[in-house]
């Protein structure tokens, strides 16, 4: 039985394989030359394969073809495959690569019969590939790997025979690959898929229980079987959740669109941008199966709509959303409004958000809403969403596929307030601590970065550079402060900057900005309270501020008037410090080191 090597053992084998490769390159010709054709990247395979072959008695040289080029290498007479003149060819066609459209598009992507046609086409291509290399490499042995998948194209459909699940197509392809071994005695099928299953089965079983009590499953296996049966029962009874409410910044795409703009978003065909794109693909699949998608995001609507309409990496479109709440009010309130608009209970909702503070607020305020802990690593999120039990169903019906359109046409917008937990109680539960420090050598770069990148909560949007900040630090008439925030979920680091200018008996707020990651938690009021205290300490009688509108900072338009500043014209405001105490919010611990 195939067993999994530990990371330490795998590293040891790789190093041994590299040493063998050097010995073979410098010594006698190898016993055999192997060439590997794979649909995915196997760059680290050669030393592993050399080491394994050596333990089995064969000194081998192993070369690689370009991954994703199986057919091209086999069908082009001058390819690297034929230049290598191998004695053996290892072909590794992964199901998810060969049947890519089936995995990428979801249940509505292929018309009836298209999945079967795709399988037939890929099997015919693979058969022609094998025939070509056998004909052109007389005497070569082909090791054809059956490389399966741990998932069906659409896991949320549970019926293994349902076309929408895609499992039948996957299994037919794998069965077809296995039959290619019948084409020639020089084709040996290496059933990797079967061995992977055996490793999984071993984890759930215990041979002693079989001999003692004819039990094929250990307790762990029985628990897994019970869970699977329960999922089928729930799906059959129609208990699947109907709505997925999804955050946008940091969840659907990487970055804050209002801060970094379209070009700065992490979303595309490479790296973690692909992970965000794949999460969108999984959401699209849910949409196609009848799950309602709604957006619930603290953001400027214009920025969000621009991202949906203009970013080339977007897989989701606004038409996939049956409703949206893109604003600056708390997300529990938004979810209640969305539930009222859709005329659904909150127990129909699943809320996805990368921010643990937002998740905690929603789960405390609306316990009916399912709030899974989205992995911090975006690379883990597509699989996490696929594995969620909340959307399981036996099959997909016509009514399911038409559901989104009917809900899009619906909608009365009601505003409801959370009554299960007050916002003040929630803020107290966060145990927020704000640290305010004078800008110092170690924070100058961060202060300048905030000036350049912060757009939404930025009263004046003055783009001060490092040189500007250094000049202001040298002036006795200017004070610069950073704000850092931490709570019981972790440390957010420096997320705010304020610059005070003093002249006569007035202190003017040249710059006041905050990262949108911490907005709506009264941190800005703690900062403003500190600035008022500093102004008084310097003998100022008034605190002045200005709001300079930009396309992205509309949310702070009323920041000063909502805090009792008097308008003095042209976006300018002033507060009489003798009449206004401006205490810090009681739910925030304010820490001011001596250097401030």
Buried (B, 14 or more C-beta within 10 A) or exposed (E): EEEEEEEEEEEEBBEBBBEBBEEBEEEEEBBBBBBBBBBEEBEEBBBBBBBEBBEEEBBBBBBBBBBEBBBBBBBEEEBBBBEBEBBBBBBBBBBBBBBBEBBBBBBBBBEEEBBBEBBEEBBEBBBEBBBBBBEBBEEBBBBBBBBBBEBBBBBBBBBEEBBBBBBBBBBBBBEBBBEBBEBEEBBBBBBBBBBBBEEEEBEBBBEEBEEEEEBEBBEEBEEBEEEEEEBEEBBEEEEBBBBBBBBBBBBBBBBBBBBBBBEBBBBBEEEBBBBBBBBBBBBBBBBBBBBBBBBBBBBBBBBBBBBBEEBEBBBBEEEBBBBBBBBBEBBBBBBBBBBBBBEBEBBBBBBBBBBBBBBBBBBBBBEEBBBBEBBEEBBEBBBBBBEBBBBBBBBBEEEBBEBBEEBBEEBEEEEBEBEEBEBEEBBBBBEBBBBBBBBEEEBBEBBBEBBEBBBBBBBBBBEBEBEBBBEBBEEEEBBBBBBBBBBEBEEBEBBBBBBBBBEEEBBBBBBBBBBBBBBBBBBBBBBBBBBBBBBBEEEBBBBBBBBEEEEBBBBBEEBBEEBEBEEEEEBBBBBEBEEEEBEBBEBBBBEBEEEB
